Amino acid sequence: MTKEMPNQSTQKQDEKQKKQDRLAEALRANLKRRKSQSRARKSTSQASSKDT
């Protein structure tokens, strides 16, 4: 029984680490998407201001 406890603890730590990795990846993807949207808006507004 004492041998099972560390395994369960390790398994929970692995699950937490995987979840944390997924969340970090999602955050990076979200930030990248927001930056590209911001750049697209800037280039669109600069192009329209040059036309007028």
C-alpha positions, -999 to +999 in steps of 0.1 A: +000+000+000+028+024+007+042+018-028+009+028-044+007+062-027+038+077-045+025+064-078-008+081-074+009+113-063+032+111-093+003+105-116-016+135-102+015+156-107+019+144-143-018+153-150-013+187-134+018+193-155+001+183-187-028+206-179-005+234-172+014+228-204-019+228-224-030+260-208+004+276-215+002+266-251-033+279-255-022+312-239+007+315-264-016+307-293-041+333-281-015+360-277+000+352-311-035+355-327-043+388-309-009+403-320-015+393-356-050+408-355-036+440-340-010+442-367-036+437-394-058+465-380-028+488-379-018+481-415-055+485-426-058+519-408-025+531-421-035+522-457-068+539-454-052+571-439-028+572-468-057+571-493-074+602-479 
